[in-house]
Amino acid sequence: MGSATREAIAAANAALAKQGTVDLATGEQLLAAALVVNGSHELRAALADDTAKDSDRKGIVDAVFGAYTAAARAILESLATSRWSSEDDLVAGIEELGIRALAASAPKNLSIDDELFEFGVAVTSDSELELALGSKLGGVDGKISLVKALLDGKASEQSIAILKALLSQPRGRRIAELIRYAATIVADEAGNGIATVTVASALDADQRKRLVTALSAQYGRDIRINEIVDPVILGGMRVQVGSEVIDGTISNRIADLRLRLAS
């Protein structure tokens, strides 16, 4: 991510914060806008053109998205009048703000990142489900219908909206990556980080507490743990925070040793 993109997203986050209370429709509309912009080369180029006047780019937003909520239009105008490192980054920025808006619209007692994590575990532990949602051959409508059938009444409107949008526009990302990406943004919106921890057997309360304390100190923010139990790793621990991975599993050490012996 280039510096221009980071500054653009920071400005859009500030615009989102200024809106105060954000409703579900705003988040859904921003994710829909990402789909529209990504699907039109002309629109994407026009909104990402930093040589154009701000008034012209705001005019495009009003013309295309005039029926959206005032909050959605304000955020889109902020995104459209910023500089971007690439057109793809603009699409990613709109998508991110849509996820953030949905997170902001949720009740305080609702943990969207937990819902996303649980769904991610269910997907990755079922090869047929993972194939149904991740295959390039399957139609988008079928995937969305499957998500609704699985989660209606079991997950929030916000989580379902996020999953539907990401499945509509995966942009080359695998289903597990999409879910992890969304959960990370949701947690960040709440001021937290997420560590996905893979262990051979479940952590006890004391181990979880010590790990949370260590990771929070290392990353300078509150870290929440999503735990995956996988006996295949034999022992040790694999920790992923964002794109950073610390692999201290026994299976990884054995693989490294085999490579060294073979060289």
N, C-alpha and C positions, 0 to 999 in steps of 0.2 A: 504494500500500500504506500503510495507516494505521499509527500507532505501536503500537496494540494488536496488530495482526497481526505486526509486526516483533518485538515482545517475545515473542509466542507461538512464533514460529518459532525464535527464539534459545533459548528454554527447551527446545523439542523437540530442537534440535540438541545441546544439553547432555545431554539424556536419551539420545540416540543415542550420544554419545561415552562415556557411562558404561557402555554395554553391552559395551565391549571388542570382542571378535570378533563380527561380525555375519554371519549366513549368508544365502544366496540366498533361502531361504524367507521370511525376515523382510521383505526388500524387496518380494518378490512379494505378500505378504499385505497390506502397507501400501498398495500400489497397488490391490489388490482392494478394500480398505476404502474407498479414495477413491471407487471406482465404486459401492459399496453406499451410502455416505453421500449421494453426489450424486443417487442414484436414489430417495431417500426424503425427501420434504419434512419429514415428522414427525421422522425420525432426525436430519436435518441441523439442524433447529430446536432439538431437545432438546440436542444436543451443543454447539451454539453459544450456548445460553442462559446467559449469565454471572450471571443471578440465581438459578440453580439451585445447590444444594449440590454441592461437589466429589464427595462420596460418592455422590450420586445419579447424576452423570454417569459416574463410574467404574463404577457398577453397570450402566449401560447398555452401556458398553464390554465389560464381562465377559459380559453376557448375549448380546450380538450377536457378539462376537469372541472368545469364551472358548476356542475351539479353536486360536487363533493361538499363535505362539511367545511365550515370556515377554517377549522383547525387543520384539516388535511390540505386545503389549498395553501395555507400559510407555510406549512412545512415543505410542500412541493415547490413553492416560490423560493424558499430559502435554499433548497437543493438546486433548483434551476439557475439561480443567480450566483452560485459559487463556482470556483474553478475546480476541475477534476483532472486527475492524472490520466484517465481514459474514459471512454464512453461506458465500458463495462463497469467501471467503478461507480458511475452514476446510477446504473441499474442496481448494483449491490447496495448503494447508499439508500435508495428508496426502499428497498426490501428491508434493510436493517431498521430504518425508522418505522416501517410498518410493524415489525415485530416489537419494537420498543413501545409503540403506541398501544398495541394490544396488551403488553405487559402492564403498562400504566393504567389501562382501563379495568384491570382485574381487581376484585376485592382484596383487601389487605391480607385476609386469611387464606387466600388461594395461592398455592405454589405451582405455577405453570411449569417451572423447570423440573419439578418432581414428576408431574404428569408426562412431560416429554421424555424424561429418562425412563420411566416405567414402560412407556410405549416402545422406546428404543430397545430395551431389553427384550420385550416380547417379540419384536421383529427379528432381532439378531439370533434369538434362540429357536426360531422357527424358519427353517430354510425355505419352505413353500411360501410362507408369508413374505419373507424377505425378497424372494424372486418375484412374487406378484406385485409388490410395491416398487421394486427397484429395476425390473426389466425394462429395457428400451422398447421392447416389442409391445408391451401392454399400453392400452389407451389411457389417457389422463382421467377421463370420466369414470372408467372402471376403478381406477385406483382411489379416486375421491369417494366413490360410493362405498368402497371397501373400508376406508378409514371411518366414514360416518357410521357404517354398520357396526364396526368394532368399538367405537368410542361414544356414540350417542347415549347420553344418560350416565356415562362413566367418566367423562372428562369435560372440562369447561369449554365454552364456546370459543374462548381465546386459543386454547391449545388446538382445537379442531381447525380453526381458521388458519393458524400458522402452518399446520401440516398440509392442509389443502393447497395453500399457496405455494409451498415449497415443492410439493409433488407436481404442481402445474408448471413449475419452472425450475427444474433441478440444476440446470446449467452445468451438466457434467459431473455433478456431485452424487456420490452414493447415498442411499437412504440413511445409513448410520451417521454419515458425515453431516447430512442435512439436519438431523435431529440434534446432534451434538452442537452444531453451529447455532441453532435457534435457542437451545437451552443456555448456552453461554451468554448470548445477548440478553435473554430474559434475566438471568442472574446479575449481569452487569447493570442493568437498568435499576435493579434493587440495591446496587452497591456491593454486591457479592461476587465472588469468583466460584467456579466449579472445578473440582478435581474428580476425575473419573479414576477410581482405584480398583484395580483387578487383583484379587488375592485367591489363593488356593482354598482357603477356608475362611468363614466369616470373621470379621474383626469383633473383638469384645468391646464393651463400652469404654474401658480405659485406653485401649489401643486407638479407637476412633478419636477420643479426646486428645491424646498426645499427637496424633497425626494432624488433626485440625489445627492445633496450636502451632505446630512446626510449619505447616504450609501457610498459615495466615501470617506468621512472622516473616517467612521467606518472600511472600508476594505483597506484603504491606496492605492487606485487605482481608476482610472476613472470607474464609473459604468454606464452602459446603462440599460434602463428600457424597458422591454417588458410587455405591459399592457394587462391584460385579464379582461373584464367586465363580471361579473357573478352575477346577481341579487339574486341568491339563498343564497349568504353569508349574505344578509340583510344589512350589514354595516361593517365598520372597514376595515381591510386590511390584506392580506396574502402575505408575501414576501419570496421568495426562491432565495438564492444565492448559487449555487453549491448544496451541500447536506444539507445545513443549511436552516431551515425553521422557520420563525417567524410568528405565526398565531394569529393575533389579531382581527379576524373576529367575528362578533356578533353570527353567527351560531356556531362557535367553542365554544364561551363562554356559549351559551345555552346548548350545548352538555355536556360541563364540569359540568355545574350546575345540569343537569339531572343525571349524574353519581354520583355526590356527594349526591343528594337526595335519590338515589336508594341504596346507600351503608349504 
